[in-house]
Amino acid sequence: RLGVCDFVAAAVIIFCCLAFRLPRLDGQGLVLDELWHAEILAGNGSAHLRLPTDVLLSPPDLFTPVAPWWHIWSRVGMNHPPLNFILLRWWMNFFGGTDDSLRMFNVIASTLAAVVLYDAVRLGNGRGTAICAALLMAVAVPQVDYGRQVLDYAQLMLSAMIAIDMLIRIELRGANWRRVIGLGMASLAMLLTHYFAVFGIGALLLYASFWLRGGQRRWVIGCFICVAVIFAIVWGRFMWAQRQMFSLEDPSVSFLINQGPGRVWLSIHQALAAPAMLLAPAGSSMGYASMCMAVLFVLPFVMRRRDCLIWGIWLCSIVLPLLGMDLIRQSNHLGYVRYYMLAGPAVYVLIPAIFARARWGLRYLLTGAAILTCATQTWDIYHPINSDVRLFASVMGSRMGPEDVCVFMGPGRSYWRAGVQYMMLQRYLPHVPCRIIIATEPPRGDVLGVILRSRYVFAFSAGDSDPKHFLPGLKQIDGRFFLGGGMIYQLVPGGGGHGGWRMEDGGWQMGSGSRTFLRGCILLHPFATCFLRFIENL
């Protein structure tokens, strides 16, 4: 049963999670994937991909809701299920659609995921291992990074932790309808949040099939069959409609292509380094330890300890299928931590659990060393090297006028980037003061005539095309590469120009950060306590 020490542990976990997730939460504007998610909340899908090309446009509004929230179900417009977008839309309706408000949703989900992990490990491994695992999850660099972004990984992690907690409770305390429904709802939420959740569901199904007995096994397997049927009914036809987006031929996923020499060994190396990458990015001290941590793939099975087995299966069932995908499809999913971040809790549990019976408090020494390593590598999260999109939009807004034209260039397979560039600008400049062109080829005819009669033409290139091929006479006015927006050029009719201007880095920091942190701790602890009590009574 839950005791006072469990509520104190929950308070410590919440404090650590918020201490690493709230600083400079609004320190940088939304980046590409975050902007895409924020756009879909409007209920019009990926509108930036459907903008008319090579014609003059009045700047459309991409982020103001245009349809009720239930329209999101059929208008996702990207290769993701809809649940996270719908929940974010509800959140936005209550708390607003600002950057820090949208990110706060994932901060809360990431924090609750760490609390639920504590509860699950407490049941199977004891409180000592549970607090170590939860603290590792609180400070692990990928968990902190994606727990602050407007993406679906934090909510996926929360759903997965609830599913594991329910399965452990069924194993230890028996199956009843409340626990089975909880397992089914959490599993369905996983599948409706991200397609790679199927690997986590497979891990739970594998564990239940071989290590549960009697009625418990029948209840769990039946639960997963029902989840699969419900998922196929409510989302199957929409998933089928998205099938073309899963192909590497889709230009928007070209970054996943890995056809270079040595790709096989690269993929194997990335798989072996995955446990270390789930703690902190390799390249410093963790780079030397990455291969050593690969033993986590086999130790749970070699040691034959029941309390570690489910976590070993969880780790292998998520990383190894991605390795197979990369080898077969010549892709590079393992090059991005987010795609296997769901395996993180297994690493955070196995580090203290394997050494739980060692002498001299080795479990706590290793956990402390891992926490210190993670904490020292969070600087880049709070101080990204990319230029702030808000600064980009602010400078452009101060120079543009009704007599100007904005040209967003995306030739060939880069056509989708032109819409992304406009999306970046329109997010932080809601009322773009001039007409725009989404250009996939050099302007001609009436469009070219309007450009030549304009006062100034601001051209945005994604960096993989020559802007001067589109518009001869361009003059580069800023040498930095803006994330997703490329270089900034200006066309001055007649070859003149008013020179460049200097863009200063702005101090976009979240105001009243200390008050926000303390308020979050005070509000989240009672909620997390009630959440744990609810789970305990299942």
C-alpha positions as CSV (number, residue, x, y, z in Angstrom):
1,R,0.0,0.0,0.0
2,L,1.0,3.6,-0.5
3,G,2.6,5.2,2.5
4,V,4.0,8.6,3.6
5,C,7.4,7.8,2.1
6,D,5.7,7.2,-1.3
7,F,4.1,10.7,-1.3
8,V,7.4,12.2,-0.2
9,A,9.1,10.4,-3.1
10,A,6.5,11.7,-5.5
11,A,7.1,15.2,-4.3
12,V,10.9,14.8,-4.8
13,I,10.3,13.4,-8.3
14,I,7.9,16.3,-9.3
15,F,10.4,18.8,-7.9
16,C,13.3,17.4,-10.0
17,C,11.2,17.0,-13.1
18,L,10.0,20.6,-13.0
19,A,13.4,21.9,-12.0
20,F,14.8,20.5,-15.3
21,R,11.8,21.2,-17.6
22,L,10.6,24.7,-16.7
23,P,13.7,26.9,-17.0
24,R,13.6,28.9,-20.2
25,L,10.5,27.1,-21.3
26,D,9.8,30.0,-23.6
27,G,13.5,30.5,-24.4
28,Q,13.1,29.7,-28.1
29,G,10.2,29.8,-30.5
30,L,8.7,26.6,-31.8
31,V,10.8,24.7,-34.3
32,L,9.7,22.7,-37.4
33,D,7.9,19.7,-35.8
34,E,6.4,21.8,-33.1
35,L,5.1,24.3,-35.6
36,W,3.6,21.5,-37.6
37,H,1.8,20.1,-34.5
38,A,0.5,23.6,-33.5
39,E,-0.8,24.1,-37.1
40,I,-2.8,20.8,-37.0
41,L,-4.5,22.0,-33.8
42,A,-6.4,24.5,-35.9
43,G,-8.4,21.7,-37.4
44,N,-7.3,22.2,-41.0
45,G,-4.6,19.6,-41.2
46,S,-1.2,20.4,-42.8
47,A,-2.5,23.5,-44.5
48,H,1.0,24.8,-45.3
49,L,1.4,21.8,-47.7
50,R,-1.7,22.7,-49.6
51,L,-0.9,26.4,-50.4
52,P,-1.3,27.2,-54.1
53,T,2.1,27.5,-55.7
54,D,3.6,30.0,-58.1
55,V,0.8,32.5,-57.7
56,L,0.4,35.7,-55.6
57,L,-1.4,35.0,-52.4
58,S,-2.9,37.0,-49.6
59,P,-1.2,35.6,-46.5
60,P,-3.4,32.8,-45.1
61,D,-3.8,32.3,-41.3
62,L,-2.5,28.8,-40.5
63,F,-2.8,28.7,-36.7
64,T,-6.2,30.2,-35.8
65,P,-8.8,27.4,-35.2
66,V,-11.1,27.1,-38.2
67,A,-13.0,23.9,-37.2
68,P,-14.2,22.2,-34.1
69,W,-11.8,19.8,-32.3
70,W,-13.5,16.7,-33.7
71,H,-12.5,17.6,-37.2
72,I,-8.9,16.9,-36.2
73,W,-9.6,13.2,-36.2
74,S,-10.0,13.1,-40.0
75,R,-7.7,16.1,-40.9
76,V,-4.3,15.2,-39.3
77,G,-2.5,15.6,-42.6
78,M,0.7,13.9,-41.4
79,N,1.8,10.3,-40.5
80,H,0.6,10.4,-36.9
81,P,-2.5,9.2,-35.1
82,P,-4.8,12.0,-33.8
83,L,-5.0,11.6,-30.0
84,N,-2.2,14.0,-29.0
85,F,-3.6,16.7,-31.3
86,I,-7.1,16.4,-29.9
87,L,-5.8,16.6,-26.3
88,L,-3.6,19.5,-27.1
89,R,-6.6,21.3,-28.7
90,W,-8.6,20.8,-25.6
91,W,-5.7,22.2,-23.6
92,M,-5.4,25.1,-26.0
93,N,-9.1,25.9,-25.6
94,F,-8.7,26.2,-21.8
95,F,-5.2,27.6,-21.4
96,G,-4.4,29.4,-24.7
97,G,-2.2,28.6,-27.6
98,T,1.0,30.4,-26.7
99,D,4.3,28.6,-27.0
100,D,4.8,28.1,-23.2
101,S,1.2,27.1,-22.7
102,L,1.4,24.3,-25.3
103,R,4.7,23.2,-24.0
104,M,3.4,23.1,-20.4
105,F,1.0,20.2,-21.5
106,N,4.0,18.0,-22.2
107,V,5.9,19.2,-19.1
108,I,2.9,17.9,-17.0
109,A,2.7,14.6,-19.0
110,S,6.4,14.0,-18.7
111,T,6.4,14.7,-15.0
112,L,3.4,12.3,-14.4
113,A,5.2,9.6,-16.5
114,A,8.1,9.7,-14.0
115,V,5.7,9.4,-11.1
116,V,3.9,6.4,-12.6
117,L,7.2,4.8,-13.4
118,Y,8.0,5.1,-9.7
119,D,4.8,3.3,-8.8
120,A,5.4,0.5,-11.3
121,V,9.0,-0.1,-10.2
122,R,8.0,0.2,-6.5
123,L,5.7,-2.8,-6.9
124,G,8.2,-5.0,-8.8
125,N,11.6,-3.9,-7.6
126,G,11.1,-2.0,-4.3
127,R,11.2,1.6,-3.3
128,G,15.0,2.0,-3.6
129,T,15.2,1.0,-7.2
130,A,12.0,2.9,-7.9
131,I,13.3,6.3,-6.7
132,C,16.5,5.8,-8.5
133,A,14.7,5.0,-11.8
134,A,12.3,7.9,-11.5
135,L,15.1,10.4,-10.7
136,L,17.0,9.1,-13.7
137,M,13.9,9.7,-15.9
138,A,13.5,13.1,-14.4
139,V,17.0,14.3,-15.5
140,A,17.7,12.2,-18.6
141,V,18.5,14.6,-21.4
142,P,16.1,13.1,-24.0
143,Q,13.2,13.1,-21.5
144,V,13.9,16.7,-20.5
145,D,14.3,17.8,-24.1
146,Y,11.1,16.1,-25.5
147,G,9.3,16.8,-22.3
148,R,9.5,20.5,-23.2
149,Q,8.4,20.3,-26.8
150,V,5.0,20.5,-28.5
151,L,5.3,16.9,-29.7
152,D,3.6,13.6,-28.8
153,Y,6.4,11.8,-27.1
154,A,5.7,12.9,-23.5
155,Q,2.1,11.8,-23.8
156,L,3.1,8.5,-25.4
157,M,5.5,8.0,-22.4
158,L,2.8,8.6,-19.9
159,S,0.4,6.2,-21.6
160,A,3.1,3.5,-21.8
161,M,4.0,3.8,-18.1
162,I,0.3,3.4,-17.1
163,A,0.1,0.3,-19.3
164,I,3.2,-1.2,-17.7
165,D,1.9,-0.3,-14.2
166,M,-1.4,-2.0,-14.9
167,L,0.4,-5.2,-16.3
168,I,2.6,-5.4,-13.2
169,R,-0.4,-5.0,-10.9
170,I,-2.3,-7.8,-12.8
171,E,0.8,-10.1,-12.4
172,L,1.3,-9.4,-8.7
173,R,-2.3,-8.8,-7.4
174,G,-4.4,-10.6,-9.9
175,A,-6.7,-9.6,-12.8
176,N,-9.9,-7.7,-12.3
177,W,-12.0,-5.7,-14.7
178,R,-10.6,-2.3,-13.5
179,R,-7.0,-3.3,-14.1
180,V,-7.8,-4.9,-17.4
181,I,-9.7,-1.8,-18.6
182,G,-6.9,0.4,-17.4
183,L,-4.4,-1.7,-19.4
184,G,-6.6,-1.6,-22.5
185,M,-7.3,2.1,-22.3
186,A,-3.6,2.9,-21.8
187,S,-2.6,0.6,-24.7
188,L,-5.2,2.1,-27.0
189,A,-4.0,5.6,-26.1
190,M,-0.4,4.5,-27.0
191,L,-1.5,3.3,-30.5
192,L,-3.6,6.5,-31.1
193,T,-0.6,8.6,-30.2
194,H,2.3,7.2,-32.2
195,Y,2.5,4.2,-34.5
196,F,5.8,3.0,-33.0
197,A,3.9,2.3,-29.8
198,V,3.1,-1.1,-31.4
199,F,6.6,-2.2,-30.4
200,G,5.8,-1.4,-26.7
201,I,2.5,-3.2,-27.0
202,G,4.4,-6.2,-28.5
203,A,6.7,-6.2,-25.5
204,L,3.8,-6.4,-23.1
205,L,2.1,-9.1,-25.1
206,L,5.3,-11.1,-25.3
207,Y,5.8,-10.9,-21.5
208,A,2.2,-11.8,-20.8
209,S,2.3,-14.8,-23.2
210,F,5.3,-16.4,-21.7
211,W,5.4,-15.4,-18.1
212,L,1.8,-14.9,-16.9
213,R,-0.2,-18.0,-16.1
214,G,-3.8,-19.1,-16.2
215,G,-6.5,-16.5,-16.0
216,Q,-4.1,-13.6,-15.9
217,R,-2.7,-14.5,-19.3
218,R,-6.1,-15.0,-20.9
219,W,-7.3,-11.6,-19.5
220,V,-4.3,-9.7,-20.8
221,I,-4.2,-11.4,-24.3
222,G,-7.9,-10.9,-24.7
223,C,-7.4,-7.2,-23.7
224,F,-4.8,-6.7,-26.4
225,I,-7.0,-8.4,-29.0
226,C,-9.8,-6.0,-28.1
227,V,-7.5,-3.1,-28.3
228,A,-6.3,-4.1,-31.8
229,V,-9.9,-4.5,-33.0
230,I,-11.0,-1.2,-31.6
231,F,-8.0,0.6,-33.1
232,A,-8.7,-1.0,-36.5
233,I,-12.3,0.1,-36.3
234,V,-11.8,3.7,-35.2
235,W,-8.5,4.5,-37.0
236,G,-7.8,1.8,-39.5
237,R,-9.1,3.5,-42.6
238,F,-7.4,6.8,-41.7
239,M,-4.1,5.0,-41.2
240,W,-4.5,3.3,-44.6
241,A,-5.0,6.7,-46.1
242,Q,-1.6,7.8,-44.6
243,R,0.3,4.8,-46.1
244,Q,2.1,6.9,-48.7
245,M,3.5,9.1,-45.9
246,F,5.4,6.1,-44.5
247,S,7.4,5.8,-47.7
248,L,11.0,7.1,-47.8
249,E,10.1,8.6,-51.2
250,D,8.0,11.2,-49.4
251,P,10.2,14.4,-49.5
252,S,9.2,15.3,-45.9
253,V,11.0,12.2,-44.6
254,S,14.0,12.4,-46.8
255,F,16.2,13.0,-43.7
256,L,15.7,9.4,-42.7
257,I,17.3,8.0,-45.9
258,N,20.6,6.2,-45.1
259,Q,22.2,4.7,-48.3
260,G,25.8,5.7,-47.7
261,P,28.7,3.3,-47.4
262,G,29.0,1.5,-44.0
263,R,25.3,2.0,-43.3
264,V,25.0,-1.5,-41.8
265,W,27.7,-1.0,-39.2
266,L,26.4,2.5,-38.5
267,S,23.0,1.1,-37.7
268,I,24.4,-1.6,-35.5
269,H,26.6,0.9,-33.7
270,Q,23.6,3.2,-33.2
271,A,21.6,0.3,-31.7
272,L,24.3,-0.7,-29.3
273,A,24.7,3.0,-28.2
274,A,21.0,3.4,-27.7
275,P,21.0,2.8,-23.9
276,A,23.6,5.5,-23.4
277,M,21.9,7.9,-25.8
278,L,18.7,7.5,-23.7
279,L,20.6,9.0,-20.8
280,A,22.6,11.7,-22.5
281,P,24.0,12.5,-25.9
282,A,27.2,10.7,-26.8
283,G,30.3,12.7,-27.6
284,S,31.6,13.5,-24.1
285,S,31.9,11.2,-21.1
286,M,28.9,9.1,-22.3
287,G,30.6,8.5,-25.6
288,Y,33.1,6.1,-23.9
289,A,30.5,4.4,-21.9
290,S,28.0,3.8,-24.7
291,M,29.3,0.4,-25.7
292,C,29.6,-0.8,-22.1
293,M,25.9,0.1,-21.6
294,A,25.0,-2.2,-24.5
295,V,25.2,-5.1,-22.0
296,L,21.7,-4.0,-20.8
297,F,20.3,-5.8,-23.8
298,V,21.5,-9.2,-22.5
299,L,22.0,-8.9,-18.7
300,P,18.3,-9.2,-17.7
301,F,18.1,-12.5,-19.6
302,V,21.5,-13.8,-18.4
303,M,20.7,-13.0,-14.7
304,R,17.3,-14.6,-15.0
305,R,15.8,-12.2,-12.5
306,R,12.0,-11.9,-12.8
307,D,12.0,-8.3,-11.6
308,C,14.3,-7.2,-14.5
309,L,12.8,-9.4,-17.2
310,I,9.9,-7.2,-18.3
311,W,12.3,-4.2,-18.7
312,G,14.8,-6.2,-20.7
313,I,12.0,-7.3,-23.0
314,W,10.8,-3.7,-23.2
315,L,14.2,-2.4,-24.2
316,C,14.9,-5.1,-26.9
317,S,11.3,-5.0,-28.3
318,I,11.7,-1.2,-29.1
319,V,15.3,-0.9,-30.2
320,L,15.7,-4.1,-32.2
321,P,12.7,-3.7,-34.5
322,L,14.0,-0.2,-35.4
323,L,17.4,-1.8,-36.2
324,G,15.7,-4.2,-38.5
325,M,13.7,-1.4,-40.2
326,D,16.9,0.6,-40.8
327,L,18.8,-2.4,-42.2
328,I,15.9,-3.5,-44.5
329,R,14.6,-0.1,-45.6
330,Q,18.0,1.7,-45.6
331,S,16.6,4.3,-43.2
332,N,18.1,6.0,-40.2
333,H,15.5,5.9,-37.4
334,L,18.1,5.0,-34.8
335,G,20.0,8.2,-35.6
336,Y,17.2,10.1,-33.8
337,V,16.6,9.4,-30.1
338,R,12.9,10.3,-30.3
339,Y,12.1,7.2,-32.3
340,Y,13.3,4.9,-29.6
341,M,12.8,7.2,-26.6
342,L,10.0,4.9,-25.4
343,A,12.7,2.4,-24.4
344,G,14.2,4.9,-21.9
345,P,12.4,3.7,-18.8
346,A,13.9,0.3,-19.2
347,V,17.4,1.8,-19.1
348,Y,16.5,3.9,-16.1
349,V,15.2,0.9,-14.2
350,L,17.9,-1.6,-15.2
351,I,20.8,0.5,-14.1
352,P,19.8,0.5,-10.4
353,A,17.9,-2.9,-10.5
354,I,20.8,-4.9,-11.8
355,F,23.0,-3.7,-8.9
356,A,20.3,-3.7,-6.3
357,R,22.0,-6.6,-4.4
358,A,25.5,-5.3,-4.7
359,R,27.4,-4.1,-1.7
360,W,28.5,-0.7,-0.6
361,G,25.5,1.0,-2.1
362,L,26.8,0.5,-5.7
363,R,23.2,1.0,-6.9
364,Y,23.1,4.5,-5.5
365,L,26.6,5.4,-6.7
366,L,25.9,4.4,-10.3
367,T,22.6,6.2,-10.2
368,G,24.2,9.4,-8.8
369,A,26.9,9.3,-11.4
370,A,24.4,8.9,-14.2
371,I,22.3,11.7,-12.8
372,L,25.3,14.0,-12.6
373,T,26.3,13.2,-16.2
374,C,22.8,14.0,-17.4
375,A,22.6,17.2,-15.4
376,T,25.8,18.5,-16.9
377,Q,24.6,18.0,-20.4
378,T,21.3,19.9,-20.3
379,W,22.9,23.2,-21.1
380,D,22.2,22.9,-24.9
381,I,18.5,22.3,-24.1
382,Y,18.2,25.7,-22.5
383,H,20.6,27.5,-24.9
384,P,20.1,26.1,-28.4
385,I,22.5,27.1,-31.1
386,N,19.8,27.7,-33.7
387,S,18.6,31.2,-34.4
388,D,15.3,32.0,-32.8
389,V,12.4,32.0,-35.3
390,R,10.8,34.8,-33.3
391,L,13.7,37.1,-34.0
392,F,13.5,36.2,-37.7
393,A,9.8,37.1,-37.8
394,S,10.3,40.3,-35.7
395,V,13.0,41.6,-38.0
396,M,11.1,40.7,-41.2
397,G,7.9,42.4,-39.8
398,S,9.7,45.6,-39.0
399,R,10.9,45.9,-42.7
400,M,8.0,44.7,-44.7
401,G,5.2,46.8,-46.1
402,P,2.1,46.5,-48.3
403,E,4.2,47.4,-51.4
404,D,6.6,44.4,-50.9
405,V,6.4,40.8,-51.9
406,C,7.7,37.7,-50.0
407,V,8.9,34.8,-52.1
408,F,9.3,31.4,-50.4
409,M,11.4,29.2,-52.7
410,G,11.1,25.4,-52.8
411,P,12.1,23.8,-56.1
412,G,11.7,20.1,-56.9
413,R,11.5,17.8,-53.9
414,S,12.0,20.8,-51.6
415,Y,8.6,22.2,-52.4
416,W,7.3,21.4,-49.0
417,R,10.0,23.5,-47.3
418,A,8.6,26.7,-48.9
419,G,5.4,26.2,-47.0
420,V,7.4,25.5,-43.9
421,Q,9.2,28.8,-44.3
422,Y,5.9,30.6,-44.5
423,M,4.5,28.7,-41.5
424,M,7.5,29.8,-39.4
425,L,7.0,33.5,-40.4
426,Q,3.2,33.5,-39.9
427,R,3.4,31.9,-36.5
428,Y,5.2,34.9,-35.0
429,L,4.0,37.5,-37.5
430,P,0.2,36.7,-37.6
431,H,-0.6,39.5,-40.0
432,V,2.1,39.4,-42.7
433,P,1.9,42.9,-44.2
434,C,2.5,41.9,-47.9
435,R,1.6,39.4,-50.5
436,I,3.4,36.1,-50.7
437,I,4.5,33.5,-53.4
438,I,5.2,29.8,-52.7
439,A,7.6,29.4,-55.6
440,T,8.5,26.0,-57.0
441,E,10.0,27.5,-60.2
442,P,11.3,30.9,-61.3
443,P,8.5,33.4,-61.4
444,R,7.3,34.4,-64.9
445,G,4.5,36.3,-66.6
446,D,2.2,38.5,-64.4
447,V,3.8,37.2,-61.2
448,L,7.2,38.3,-62.3
449,G,5.8,41.7,-63.4
450,V,4.3,42.2,-59.9
451,I,7.7,41.3,-58.3
452,L,9.5,43.8,-60.5
453,R,7.1,46.6,-59.7
454,S,7.4,45.9,-55.9
455,R,9.3,48.2,-53.6
456,Y,11.3,45.3,-52.0
457,V,11.2,41.6,-52.5
458,F,12.2,39.4,-49.6
459,A,13.2,36.0,-50.7
460,F,13.6,32.9,-48.4
461,S,15.6,29.9,-49.5
462,A,15.9,26.6,-47.7
463,G,19.6,26.5,-48.5
464,D,19.6,23.7,-51.1
465,S,18.6,25.9,-54.1
466,D,20.3,28.9,-55.7
467,P,18.1,31.9,-55.0
468,K,19.8,33.9,-57.8
469,H,18.5,31.2,-60.2
470,F,15.0,32.2,-59.2
471,L,15.5,36.0,-59.0
472,P,18.6,37.5,-60.6
473,G,19.9,40.5,-58.7
474,L,19.3,39.1,-55.2
475,K,21.5,40.5,-52.5
476,Q,22.1,38.5,-49.3
477,I,21.3,40.7,-46.3
478,D,22.1,38.2,-43.5
479,G,24.7,35.5,-43.4
480,R,23.1,33.3,-40.8
481,F,21.1,30.2,-41.6
482,F,17.7,30.3,-39.8
483,L,16.4,26.9,-38.8
484,G,14.0,25.8,-41.5
485,G,14.0,29.3,-43.1
486,G,17.4,29.2,-44.8
487,M,19.2,32.4,-45.8
488,I,17.5,35.7,-46.1
489,Y,17.9,37.6,-49.4
490,Q,16.5,40.9,-50.7
491,L,15.9,42.0,-54.3
492,V,16.2,45.7,-54.8
493,P,14.8,46.9,-58.1
494,G,17.4,48.8,-60.2
495,G,20.3,47.2,-58.4
496,G,20.2,49.7,-55.5
497,G,19.7,48.9,-51.9
498,H,19.7,50.2,-48.5
499,G,22.3,47.7,-47.3
500,G,21.9,45.0,-44.7
501,W,21.0,45.2,-41.1
502,R,22.3,43.5,-38.1
503,M,20.2,41.0,-36.3
504,E,20.8,40.8,-32.6
505,D,20.1,37.7,-30.5
506,G,17.2,38.5,-28.2
507,G,16.8,37.4,-24.6
508,W,13.6,35.5,-25.0
509,Q,13.3,34.2,-21.4
510,M,10.2,33.1,-19.6
511,G,9.2,35.7,-17.1
512,S,8.7,34.9,-13.4
513,G,10.4,31.6,-13.8
514,S,10.8,30.9,-10.1
515,R,7.2,31.6,-9.4
516,T,6.1,29.3,-12.2
517,F,8.3,26.5,-10.9
518,L,7.0,26.8,-7.3
519,R,3.4,27.1,-8.5
520,G,3.9,23.9,-10.6
521,C,5.3,22.0,-7.7
522,I,2.5,23.0,-5.4
523,L,-0.3,22.2,-7.9
524,L,1.2,19.0,-9.4
525,H,1.9,17.1,-6.1
526,P,-1.7,16.9,-4.9
527,F,-2.8,15.9,-8.4
528,A,0.0,13.2,-8.7
529,T,-1.0,12.0,-5.2
530,C,-4.6,11.5,-6.2
531,F,-3.5,9.9,-9.4
532,L,-1.4,7.3,-7.5
533,R,-4.2,6.7,-5.1
534,F,-6.6,6.1,-8.0
535,I,-4.1,3.6,-9.6
536,E,-3.6,1.9,-6.2
537,N,-7.3,1.3,-5.9
538,L,-7.6,-0.5,-9.2
